[in-house]
Amino acid sequence: MEEGRVQWAQSGDLDIAFRVLGDGPVDIVFLSGITSHVEVLLEEPGLRRWWERLGSIARVILIDRRGLGLSDRPSGRVALEDEVADLDAVLDAAGCDRVVVQAYAAGGPLAIEYAARRPDRTLALILYAAIVATEHDDEAPWADTPTDRAERLARLRERWGSGANIERMAPSVAGDPRMRAWMGKLERQSATPSGFLQIAANLQGVDVRAHLPNLRVPTLVLHRIGDQLIDVGHSRLSARLIPGARLVELPGTDSLPMIGDTEALLGEIEEFLTGSRTATSGLQRRLMTILFTDIVDATGHAARMGDARWRDLLSAHDNALRREVERYGGREVKTLGDGYIAAFEGPPSDALRCARTVTAGVRGLGIQIRAGLHTGECELIGGDVGGMAVHIAARVCDMAEPEEILMSGTTYGTVVGSGLECEMRGAYELRGVPGPWPIFALQR
């Protein structure tokens, strides 16, 4: 994916920030809700992969709407027609003639307003969990009442910038500290708490239902049925009122598109835009065993040794692991300070024997490590490896005692009969991973 620099388009007396990613044959402009920062968005690996995937079939334009992120803060209320002008300015600056308008959450009203006002520039609409009405009535009984809205905004403001709002946006990863930290940063970089309330005030009373029967552009409507943030009623109403719209309801409770079954969403979008979908959804997937290790009491070692000696020790640690991983047929994925990730194809027994060797080998450096392993499908992204298999290996590693090697039940089940002795430790909940997981320890 070609990663473009941040640019600004002038709309009246305001500068609107945007960024162009990818080089596909069609242009897609993405309209977010009440959080956006065109740099911070790409700091989340899952969301970055989402844009990389779309960037393989389209040229993607990310925008910070006025009042958000790197765009100017206006004074007073912002109307949708003002933002239509902003979007025109960005498309002109990006050299776009006609675009697919993709919207999420509170980006829905602007996407629909733009398609209604500028059908000459709108190739198609993709509405994912997109809001269409903000006031409760008989046709939209799932929308907020005034009391509900006031209570919801008060809760959001109180938690703004802390990352706690991830609990409703992506409940399946609510216990993941990295995701909470990223969400908190995105909120802080998007707007101040009072700025958030101003943006929310702009949405109060917004209702684009009158436009829906008059839209004449191909429209794909997507929603996860159990979405905890945006009620699926918005999408069902849109699909019913927009002529020819295609509604796809998918399982899941996460609202953020890059969490949960992203392949289902991306496959629908690709098929809508190109007429077909790639079997691998643009990503190579392979069954691998992931070995995750970290140094016991790394902070204490660093404090006692000082920066220079600690860096030297980390280098010696990495070299020791690298040699053994290569000898056992694995490959280094990355180093994470005091952590190390390696991937092994073929029998997981090689990964377990490697873990046993490196655990013993680093004792000579005066340190101890712990290790966790899991066997599962991995996404191959350049030289990196991603997917839930990596997260599960990390969670298993977190449970290990010094010099202990733990593995998931999946890895254990694959090495039965290999001659390696293992002991069951019980079934455990792994943070951010659904269901109980049986955990086994490799015996020395």
C-alpha positions in Angstrom: 0.0 0.0 0.0 1.3 3.4 -1.0 1.1 5.5 2.2 0.5 9.2 1.4 1.5 12.2 3.5 -1.1 14.3 5.3 -2.4 17.0 3.1 -4.9 19.9 3.6 -7.7 21.1 1.3 -9.1 24.6 1.8 -12.8 24.8 2.2 -13.8 28.4 2.8 -11.6 29.7 5.5 -10.9 26.2 7.0 -8.3 23.6 6.3 -9.5 20.0 6.0 -6.9 17.3 6.5 -6.8 14.2 4.3 -4.6 11.3 3.3 -4.5 9.1 0.2 -3.7 5.4 0.6 -3.3 2.7 -2.0 -3.5 2.8 -5.8 -6.5 0.8 -6.9 -8.5 1.7 -10.0 -11.5 3.2 -8.1 -11.5 6.0 -5.5 -13.1 5.4 -2.1 -13.6 8.2 0.5 -14.1 7.1 4.1 -16.2 9.1 6.4 -15.8 8.3 10.1 -18.0 9.1 13.1 -17.0 11.3 16.1 -13.4 10.1 16.3 -10.8 10.5 13.6 -7.1 11.3 13.2 -5.6 10.4 9.8 -2.3 9.5 11.5 -3.5 7.7 14.6 -5.9 5.6 12.6 -3.0 3.8 10.9 -1.3 3.1 14.2 -3.7 0.2 15.0 -2.3 -2.8 13.1 -5.8 -4.3 12.5 -7.1 -1.1 11.0 -3.9 -0.6 9.0 -4.4 -4.1 7.5 -8.0 -3.1 6.7 -6.8 -0.1 4.7 -4.1 -2.1 3.1 -6.7 -4.6 1.9 -9.0 -1.9 0.5 -5.9 -0.1 -0.9 -5.3 -3.2 -3.1 -8.6 -2.6 -5.0 -9.0 1.1 -4.6 -7.4 4.4 -3.8 -8.6 5.2 -0.3 -9.0 8.8 0.9 -9.2 9.3 4.7 -10.6 12.6 6.0 -10.6 14.3 9.3 -13.9 16.1 9.2 -14.0 19.7 10.4 -13.6 19.8 14.2 -11.7 16.5 14.3 -8.1 15.4 14.2 -5.8 17.6 12.1 -8.6 19.7 10.6 -9.6 23.1 11.7 -12.1 23.7 14.5 -15.0 25.9 13.3 -17.0 28.2 15.6 -20.6 27.5 15.9 -22.8 24.7 14.7 -21.7 22.7 11.6 -24.4 21.8 9.1 -24.2 18.8 6.7 -24.2 21.2 3.7 -21.0 22.7 5.1 -19.4 19.3 5.2 -20.6 18.5 1.7 -18.5 21.5 0.6 -15.6 20.2 2.6 -15.8 16.9 0.9 -15.9 18.5 -2.5 -12.8 20.5 -1.6 -10.9 17.3 -0.6 -11.9 15.4 -3.7 -10.8 18.3 -5.9 -7.4 18.5 -4.0 -7.0 14.7 -4.4 -7.8 14.8 -8.1 -11.0 12.7 -7.8 -13.8 12.9 -10.3 -16.3 10.4 -9.0 -15.9 8.3 -5.8 -17.4 5.5 -3.8 -18.5 7.0 -0.5 -18.0 4.7 2.5 -19.3 5.6 5.9 -19.3 4.3 9.4 -21.4 5.3 12.4 -22.0 9.1 12.5 -20.4 9.3 9.0 -23.7 8.0 7.7 -25.6 11.2 7.5 -22.8 13.0 5.6 -22.4 10.1 3.1 -26.2 10.1 2.4 -26.3 13.9 2.2 -23.4 13.9 -0.2 -25.0 11.2 -2.4 -28.2 13.2 -2.5 -26.7 16.5 -3.3 -23.8 15.3 -5.5 -25.1 12.3 -7.5 -22.7 13.4 -10.3 -19.7 12.7 -8.1 -21.0 9.6 -6.3 -20.3 6.2 -7.9 -21.8 4.2 -5.1 -22.5 4.1 -1.3 -21.1 1.6 1.2 -22.9 2.1 4.6 -21.4 0.1 7.5 -23.3 0.5 10.8 -24.2 3.9 9.5 -26.6 6.2 11.5 -29.6 7.6 9.6 -31.7 9.1 12.3 -30.7 10.5 15.7 -34.2 11.1 17.3 -36.6 8.4 18.6 -39.9 8.1 16.8 -42.3 5.3 15.6 -40.2 4.5 12.6 -36.9 4.6 14.5 -37.8 3.2 18.0 -34.2 2.2 18.5 -32.9 5.8 18.3 -32.2 7.8 21.4 -34.9 9.6 23.4 -33.7 13.0 24.7 -33.1 11.5 28.1 -31.2 8.5 26.7 -29.0 10.9 24.6 -28.1 13.1 27.5 -27.2 10.1 29.7 -25.1 8.5 26.9 -23.2 11.7 26.1 -22.5 12.3 29.8 -21.0 8.8 30.1 -18.9 9.2 26.9 -17.6 12.6 28.0 -16.6 11.2 31.5 -14.6 8.4 29.9 -13.3 10.4 26.9 -9.6 9.8 26.3 -9.3 6.9 28.7 -9.9 4.1 26.2 -12.9 2.8 28.2 -15.3 3.4 25.4 -13.8 0.4 23.6 -16.1 -1.7 25.8 -19.0 -0.8 23.5 -17.2 -0.3 20.3 -15.4 -3.6 20.4 -16.4 -5.7 23.4 -14.4 -8.8 22.2 -11.1 -6.9 22.8 -12.2 -4.7 25.8 -9.7 -6.5 28.0 -6.8 -5.9 25.7 -4.6 -3.1 27.1 -3.1 -2.2 23.7 -6.5 -1.7 22.2 -7.7 0.4 25.1 -4.5 2.5 24.9 -5.0 3.1 21.2 -8.7 4.0 21.6 -7.8 6.5 24.3 -5.1 8.1 22.1 -7.5 8.3 19.1 -10.1 10.0 21.3 -7.6 12.5 22.7 -6.1 13.3 19.3 -9.6 13.6 17.7 -11.0 16.2 20.1 -11.1 17.5 23.6 -14.0 16.5 25.8 -15.8 19.8 25.1 -14.9 19.5 21.4 -16.5 16.0 21.4 -19.7 17.5 22.9 -19.7 20.2 20.2 -19.5 17.5 17.5 -22.2 15.5 19.2 -24.4 18.7 19.3 -23.9 19.0 15.5 -25.5 15.6 15.1 -28.5 16.3 17.4 -31.7 16.2 15.3 -29.9 15.1 12.1 -32.2 13.0 10.1 -31.5 12.0 6.5 -34.4 9.6 6.0 -36.1 11.9 3.5 -33.2 11.5 1.1 -33.2 7.7 1.1 -36.1 6.9 -1.4 -34.6 9.4 -3.8 -31.0 8.0 -4.0 -30.1 6.5 -7.3 -26.7 5.1 -6.7 -25.7 1.4 -6.1 -25.7 0.9 -2.3 -24.3 -1.8 -0.1 -25.5 -1.8 3.6 -23.6 -3.8 6.1 -24.1 -4.4 9.8 -23.2 -6.9 12.5 -26.4 -8.0 14.1 -25.2 -7.8 17.7 -23.4 -4.4 17.3 -23.2 -3.0 20.9 -22.8 0.6 19.7 -25.0 1.2 16.6 -28.4 -0.5 16.5 -28.9 -2.7 13.4 -32.2 -0.9 13.0 -30.4 2.0 11.2 -29.1 -0.4 8.5 -32.4 -2.2 8.1 -34.2 1.1 7.6 -31.7 2.4 5.1 -31.9 -0.8 3.1 -35.7 -0.7 3.1 -35.9 2.9 1.9 -33.0 3.1 -0.6 -34.1 1.7 -4.0 -32.1 -1.4 -4.9 -29.9 -1.4 -1.8 -28.4 -4.7 -0.7 -28.5 -5.4 3.0 -25.9 -7.9 4.4 -26.3 -8.7 8.1 -23.4 -10.5 9.7 -22.8 -12.1 13.1 -20.8 -10.4 15.7 -21.0 -7.8 18.5 -18.1 -5.6 17.6 -18.8 -2.3 15.9 -15.2 -1.4 14.9 -14.8 -3.0 11.4 -11.2 -4.2 11.9 -12.2 -6.3 15.0 -14.0 -9.7 14.7 -14.6 -11.4 11.3 -13.1 -8.7 9.1 -12.8 -11.1 6.2 -16.6 -11.3 5.9 -16.9 -7.5 5.7 -14.0 -7.0 3.3 -15.2 -9.8 1.1 -18.7 -8.2 0.7 -17.1 -4.8 -0.1 -14.7 -6.4 -2.6 -17.5 -8.3 -4.3 -19.7 -5.1 -4.4 -16.9 -3.1 -6.0 -15.3 -5.7 -8.4 -18.0 -8.3 -8.9 -15.9 -11.1 -7.2 -13.9 -11.8 -4.1 -10.4 -13.3 -3.8 -10.5 -16.7 -2.1 -7.9 -15.5 0.5 -9.5 -12.0 0.9 -6.1 -10.6 -0.2 -4.2 -12.1 2.7 -2.1 -15.2 2.8 -3.1 -17.5 5.7 -1.1 -20.4 6.9 -1.2 -22.9 9.7 1.8 -22.1 12.0 3.0 -22.5 15.6 3.8 -19.2 17.2 6.4 -19.1 20.0 6.2 -16.0 22.2 8.9 -15.4 24.9 9.7 -12.6 27.3 12.4 -11.9 29.9 11.5 -12.4 33.5 11.9 -9.2 35.6 13.1 -7.2 32.6 12.4 -3.8 34.3 14.4 -4.8 37.3 17.4 -6.0 35.2 17.3 -2.7 33.2 17.2 -0.6 36.4 20.1 -2.5 37.9 22.3 -2.6 34.8 21.8 0.8 33.2 20.8 1.5 29.6 24.0 0.6 27.9 24.6 -2.8 29.5 20.9 -3.6 29.2 21.0 -3.0 25.5 24.0 -5.2 25.2 22.2 -8.0 27.1 19.1 -7.7 24.9 21.3 -8.0 21.8 22.9 -11.1 23.2 19.5 -12.5 24.1 18.1 -11.9 20.6 21.1 -13.5 19.0 20.9 -16.6 21.2 17.2 -17.0 20.3 17.7 -16.3 16.7 20.3 -19.0 16.3 18.1 -21.7 17.9 15.0 -20.6 16.1 16.8 -21.0 12.7 18.3 -24.3 13.8 14.9 -25.7 14.5 13.5 -24.5 11.2 11.5 -21.4 12.5 11.9 -17.8 11.6 12.0 -14.7 13.6 8.9 -12.5 13.3 9.9 -9.6 15.5 11.5 -8.5 18.7 9.5 -6.5 21.2 12.1 -5.1 23.6 12.3 -7.9 26.1 9.9 -10.1 24.1 10.5 -12.3 21.1 8.2 -13.8 18.5 9.0 -16.7 16.2 6.9 -18.7 13.8 7.3 -22.4 12.8 5.7 -24.3 10.0 5.3 -28.1 10.1 5.1 -30.1 13.3 4.7 -28.0 16.5 7.2 -30.3 18.2 10.0 -28.4 16.6 8.8 -25.2 18.2 8.5 -26.8 21.6 12.0 -28.3 21.4 13.3 -24.9 20.4 11.5 -23.3 23.4 13.1 -25.8 25.7 16.6 -25.2 24.2 16.4 -21.4 24.4 15.0 -21.4 27.9 18.0 -23.3 29.1 20.4 -21.5 26.8 19.8 -17.9 28.1 20.6 -18.9 31.7 24.3 -18.3 30.9 23.4 -14.7 30.2 22.1 -14.4 33.8 18.4 -14.1 32.8 15.4 -16.3 32.7 12.6 -16.3 30.1 9.1 -17.7 30.0 7.5 -19.1 26.8 4.0 -19.6 25.4 3.0 -21.4 22.2 -0.2 -21.7 20.1 -0.9 -23.4 16.8 -3.4 -21.8 14.5 -4.1 -19.9 11.3 -1.9 -16.9 10.8 -2.1 -13.9 8.4 1.1 -13.3 6.5 1.6 -9.6 6.0 4.9 -9.0 4.3 7.5 -10.2 6.8 5.1 -10.0 9.7 2.6 -12.5 11.1 -0.7 -11.5 12.5 -4.1 -12.8 13.6 -5.5 -14.3 16.8 -2.8 -17.1 16.9 -0.2 -14.5 17.8 -2.5 -12.9 20.5 -3.2 -16.3 22.0 0.5 -17.3 22.2 1.1 -14.0 23.9 -1.7 -14.6 26.5 -0.3 -18.1 27.1 3.2 -16.7 27.7 1.8 -14.2 30.2 0.6 -17.1 32.3 4.0 -18.9 32.5 6.3 -18.9 35.5 10.0 -18.2 35.1 11.6 -20.9 32.8 8.1 -22.5 32.2 6.9 -23.4 28.7 3.2 -23.4 28.3 1.1 -24.3 25.3 -2.5 -24.1 24.2 -4.6 -27.2 24.0 -4.4 -26.8 20.2 -0.6 -27.2 20.2 -0.8 -30.0 22.7 -3.3 -32.0 20.6 -1.0 -31.8 17.6 2.1 -33.1 19.4 0.5 -36.1 21.2 2.7 -39.1 20.3 5.8 -37.0 19.6 7.6 -38.2 22.7 7.3 -34.8 24.5 5.9 -35.0 28.0 3.2 -32.5 28.9 1.1 -31.8 31.9 -2.4 -30.3 31.9 -2.6 -27.1 34.0 -6.4 -26.6 33.6 -8.8 -24.5 31.5 -8.4 -20.7 31.7 -10.0 -17.6 30.3 -7.4 -15.7 28.1 -7.8 -12.0 28.1 -9.5 -10.8 24.9 -10.0 -14.4 23.6 -13.5 -16.0 23.8 -14.1 -19.2 25.8 -12.0 -21.3 28.2 -8.7 -22.6 26.9 -7.0 -25.8 28.1 -3.4 -25.0 29.0 -0.5 -27.6 29.1 3.1 -27.3 30.4 6.0 -28.9 28.7 8.0 -31.1 31.1 11.7 -30.7 31.1 
